Structure formats: C-alpha cells, structure tokens
C-alpha cells in the first residue's frame, strides 16, 4: 500500500545551491534584531512619549552602564491563535529581557513594552520573564522589573494567568536571596500587582504609574464610589497611605537614577557583603553639632534626620518609605564606607511613638537589612506605643510583634543608641540588649524606664498624692524622687543593660569602631524550616 504524499506547507525548501550565503543570512538577522529593537510603528513610540513615558529600551539605557546591556530572546514570538493573534506576532512579545552592569556589577532586568499588546502578559512573554529570573537567581545578581503593562493578555486565557503564577513563585523563591526591585512606570492592575508587592523595594512615578487590584470602573460598579486611577492607586497613595511604594519620583529619569544608587548600597546576593565605598570623611570625626541638635528636655521636639546627617559619611543617606509612617525613619547610609541600616524614632512626628504603620515599616526594613547582611543601628527616642481604641482594635499587638520578631530574628551586627527617652515595651522592642542587640550605648540625656516619671509617680504614689494636703506639690516632689532614683542616666548602665554612657560627640567614632569589631559576627539560628512570624 502506497502512502499518499503529505501536502506541502509553505513554499518548497530551496535547493542547497540556492540557499543564501552566511553574509546574507547575517544581514537578515541584523534586520530582524533591528525590527525587534525598533518595536512597532513610530506612531506607537510617539504615543508612549506623549504619555510622558519612555520606551523599554530607553529605560534600560538609563538603568545600565553605557553599552553594557545584553538582550535575551529578542526574536521571541508568541504562538497563540484565535482572536486575530495569529496575524499579529511582533518580536519580543512585549517584554525586553537581559542583563547589564550598574556601577560595574551585573544586574538582570525585564522591561514591559507598552507599545506591544499594551505590555500585557501572555505565555511567551511570561516564559521570557521566568528565564531571566532563573538566570538572576543562578548568577546571584539583583533583578530589576520595569513594569508598564496592562495585566494578563485576555486572548490567551488561563495560560496568561499561569504565567503570573510562575513569576510569583520565583519572587518568593528569590526573596532574601537576591535583591528584587520593582519600578512602576505605568499601570499595574489585578493579580499583576502582587509581584511588586513580593519584591524588596517598589519605585513609582507620579502621574504615570498606578497599582490596584480592581480598577475604578469595578470599584464604581460594586460600591458606587467614583474615583480616578491616581486617586485609587497612584504613586502618592502608595507612598503615603498604603506603604507599598518605598520611593516616589516626579519623572522616570530621576527614578531610574535612584534605582542605580540603591543598587550601589545592596550586595549582589545574600552570600556577599554590601559594597564598600572609600570615603574622605574621617572615622574619628567628632560630632559636636549633636550637642545642640537634641534638646535635653524630653518633651521638646527635634528632627532625628539631622542626627543621621551628622553621624553618616558626608551626611549622605537614602531614606526608605520617607512619606509613610513618618514617626519612624528608616535609611540606608554608610559609616566609614560600610553600608548600614538606620532605624530611628522621629520626635517631630507624633513624638516618635510606635504605632501600627511605624511598626510594620521598621519590621520590614530590619528584615531586609538582615537578609542582605546590612548591619543595623537603632537610634532610640521613644515615649512608647501609641495608645487608643483604633490602635488596639487595629491590631497593635500583632503589628508591634512584627517589629519585635524582626529584631529577635536578625543575625547581622546590631547596635542600639539611646538618645533620650526609652519607655516601656517600645524600649524593649527597639533592639534592647534583652532581645539580642550586640551593643547598647546611651547618651547622658537618656531616660530608660517603664514609663515617664510623671505617669509613674501618678501610679506608684496615687494614694499618697490623694491624701496630701497639697497634692500638686507632693506630686512634683515624688516625680523628682522617682526620676532621681530610677531614671538617672546611669541606672541601666549600672545593671549591664547599657554598655556605656557615651559623649554624643563620639557617637560616629564609637559606631564605626563597634561595627568594625562586629564585621565577622556569626550567629546561627536554630535548625528549622522557617519561623512563623506574626502577620
């Protein structure tokens, strides 16, 4: 029996002699690569620029050192059919992936191209991202996501959703292994928003980037509430109210420059130390200005950022979540060229109390520093946790425990400096010696106690004050007695809970010397699969 010949598909293959030579094939390849780099028609690029946004390749050029970017799979195309997709198969499939260098160190990237399918994610698009994430993990190098996409590609159905699942799984697997940075440069809606939320740092640009699970139309349909995209999930909302955005900028250029700077403060992976940067700022520089910056009166306010400026190399630091939970300051800085994380109460905002948001902010920062071998310096001036029904019902116990857990679990060098007051449970939580701080120093202005002298006297001597013929005079006398007995500057030092009471002008020198001693610290945790932190 003779089998029928299969019908030919497409034009017949040319004879060997007719095949183009290598030079011709090379020219064809160059043309394909140029088409991939150029993207769709020029009008699409003009529309992108008209929105105040750069193209994917323009963004990549700003992120990486000049000429260092190598693209991966630029000729990838989707293989989906239906709904006209088979007739529209552009190169890159709407995402540019690859690696380059930032300040000479390898960094991986994927960048959505909004000009192609609105940056929407399909199967091939997702596989490109999966590949570059796997490469970043294998190479032990940071991963930056330049996000500007419309979510899942609806025409590809569940395969697009599965693509997001693969991204989320890799985000979780790489957490604490390599730095992951999400840069929001356009819309990010629905399930797509969970990938940035799983990364270490999120950048947003005012006016052009938004993140939300359900958009304004759905919100209005379900709740009747009218709200625009920026009001629902714009940069300022996520920088001030939700705490999703760690950094917010007015334009893409300054945003990407800040990403480059942040990368210079982070190690490539969890097996390396952060990069050292030589400095001309003397390690033994006396910080005389601190004597005037911090008032001796614990009730008077000041800006703790002035203290951070005074002790850090050249007064330079990078604040994380600067617009959210302002009552605590979290910053990356250098001391004698070594990167440190600084957690500081901010007396100029709510007197520096700890509340739900401040606890979450500081806990996340401590965990990030610990994951990437960044020592932690904690500057304490705290009157306690914020009292009130809203805080209690909002779960201040649970959220405050996050900060406590983060410090207790941290194995990096940890130094506490008590500037003024340190009252109650907030003192314990803010890296006291009792929860594992390696060293604790206090200024002569320190007041460490269960509570302030006024409150303590009202509780301890309540009956004596009430029975006195002159209650106010008695209260004043007993307050001073309590302060002199239990709150004098050397009380904690005498009991070994503070290592030394130091001259404020020596703060920088002592911190640098202590961190140098602790650089080789090794503090293994008990063998376990993982802890179960409060959430």
FENURFEN-V471627 format. One record per residue. N is the residue number from 1. BURIAL is b if it has 24 or more other C-alpha atoms within 12 Angstrom, else e. Layout:
((N	BURIAL) (N	BURIAL))
//
This chain:
((1	e) (2	e) (3	e) (4	e) (5	e) (6	e) (7	e) (8	e) (9	e) (10	e) (11	e) (12	e) (13	e) (14	e) (15	e) (16	e) (17	e) (18	e) (19	e) (20	e) (21	e) (22	e) (23	e) (24	e) (25	e) (26	e) (27	e) (28	e) (29	e) (30	e) (31	e) (32	e) (33	e) (34	e) (35	e) (36	b) (37	b) (38	b) (39	b) (40	b) (41	e) (42	e) (43	e) (44	e) (45	b) (46	e) (47	e) (48	b) (49	e) (50	e) (51	e) (52	e) (53	b) (54	b) (55	b) (56	b) (57	b) (58	b) (59	b) (60	b) (61	b) (62	b) (63	b) (64	b) (65	e) (66	e) (67	e) (68	e) (69	b) (70	b) (71	b) (72	b) (73	b) (74	b) (75	b) (76	b) (77	b) (78	b) (79	e) (80	b) (81	e) (82	e) (83	e) (84	e) (85	e) (86	e) (87	e) (88	e) (89	b) (90	b) (91	b) (92	b) (93	b) (94	b) (95	b) (96	b) (97	b) (98	b) (99	b) (100	b) (101	b) (102	b) (103	b) (104	e) (105	b) (106	b) (107	b) (108	b) (109	b) (110	b) (111	b) (112	b) (113	b) (114	b) (115	b) (116	b) (117	b) (118	b) (119	b) (120	b) (121	b) (122	b) (123	b) (124	b) (125	b) (126	b) (127	b) (128	b) (129	b) (130	b) (131	b) (132	b) (133	b) (134	b) (135	b) (136	b) (137	b) (138	e) (139	e) (140	b) (141	b) (142	b) (143	b) (144	b) (145	b) (146	b) (147	b) (148	b) (149	b) (150	b) (151	b) (152	b) (153	b) (154	e) (155	b) (156	b) (157	e) (158	e) (159	b) (160	b) (161	b) (162	b) (163	b) (164	b) (165	b) (166	b) (167	b) (168	b) (169	e) (170	b) (171	b) (172	b) (173	e) (174	b) (175	b) (176	b) (177	b) (178	b) (179	b) (180	b) (181	b) (182	b) (183	b) (184	b) (185	b) (186	b) (187	b) (188	b) (189	b) (190	b) (191	b) (192	b) (193	b) (194	b) (195	b) (196	b) (197	b) (198	b) (199	b) (200	b) (201	b) (202	b) (203	b) (204	b) (205	b) (206	b) (207	b) (208	b) (209	b) (210	b) (211	b) (212	b) (213	e) (214	b) (215	b) (216	b) (217	e) (218	e) (219	e) (220	e) (221	e) (222	e) (223	e) (224	e) (225	e) (226	e) (227	e) (228	e) (229	b) (230	b) (231	e) (232	b) (233	b) (234	b) (235	b) (236	b) (237	b) (238	b) (239	b) (240	b) (241	b) (242	b) (243	b) (244	b) (245	b) (246	b) (247	b) (248	b) (249	b) (250	e) (251	b) (252	b) (253	b) (254	e) (255	b) (256	b) (257	b) (258	b) (259	b) (260	b) (261	e) (262	b) (263	b) (264	b) (265	b) (266	b) (267	b) (268	b) (269	b) (270	b) (271	e) (272	e) (273	b) (274	b) (275	b) (276	e) (277	e) (278	e) (279	e) (280	e) (281	b) (282	e) (283	b) (284	e) (285	b) (286	e) (287	b) (288	e) (289	e) (290	b) (291	e) (292	e) (293	b) (294	b) (295	b) (296	e) (297	e) (298	b) (299	e) (300	e) (301	e) (302	b) (303	b) (304	b) (305	b) (306	b) (307	b) (308	b) (309	b) (310	b) (311	b) (312	b) (313	b) (314	e) (315	e) (316	b) (317	b) (318	b) (319	b) (320	b) (321	b) (322	b) (323	b) (324	b) (325	b) (326	b) (327	b) (328	b) (329	b) (330	b) (331	b) (332	b) (333	b) (334	b) (335	b) (336	b) (337	b) (338	b) (339	b) (340	b) (341	b) (342	b) (343	b) (344	b) (345	b) (346	b) (347	b) (348	b) (349	b) (350	b) (351	b) (352	b) (353	b) (354	b) (355	b) (356	b) (357	b) (358	b) (359	b) (360	b) (361	b) (362	b) (363	b) (364	b) (365	b) (366	b) (367	b) (368	b) (369	b) (370	b) (371	b) (372	b) (373	b) (374	b) (375	b) (376	b) (377	b) (378	b) (379	b) (380	b) (381	b) (382	b) (383	b) (384	b) (385	b) (386	b) (387	e) (388	e) (389	e) (390	e) (391	e) (392	e) (393	e) (394	e) (395	e) (396	b) (397	b) (398	e) (399	b) (400	b) (401	b) (402	b) (403	b) (404	b) (405	b) (406	b) (407	b) (408	b) (409	b) (410	b) (411	b) (412	b) (413	b) (414	b) (415	b) (416	b) (417	b) (418	b) (419	b) (420	b) (421	b) (422	b) (423	b) (424	b) (425	b) (426	b) (427	b) (428	b) (429	b) (430	b) (431	b) (432	b) (433	b) (434	e) (435	b) (436	b) (437	b) (438	b) (439	b) (440	b) (441	b) (442	b) (443	b) (444	b) (445	b) (446	b) (447	b) (448	b) (449	b) (450	b) (451	b) (452	b) (453	b) (454	b) (455	e) (456	b) (457	b) (458	b) (459	e) (460	e) (461	b) (462	e) (463	e) (464	e) (465	e) (466	e) (467	e) (468	e) (469	e) (470	e) (471	e) (472	e) (473	e) (474	e) (475	b) (476	e) (477	e) (478	b) (479	b) (480	e) (481	e) (482	b) (483	b) (484	e) (485	e) (486	b) (487	b) (488	b) (489	b) (490	b) (491	b) (492	b) (493	b) (494	e) (495	e) (496	e) (497	b) (498	b) (499	b) (500	b) (501	b) (502	b) (503	b) (504	b) (505	b) (506	b) (507	b) (508	b) (509	b) (510	b) (511	b) (512	b) (513	e) (514	b) (515	b) (516	e) (517	e) (518	b) (519	b) (520	e) (521	e) (522	e) (523	e) (524	e) (525	e) (526	e) (527	e) (528	e) (529	e) (530	e) (531	e) (532	e) (533	e) (534	e) (535	e))
//
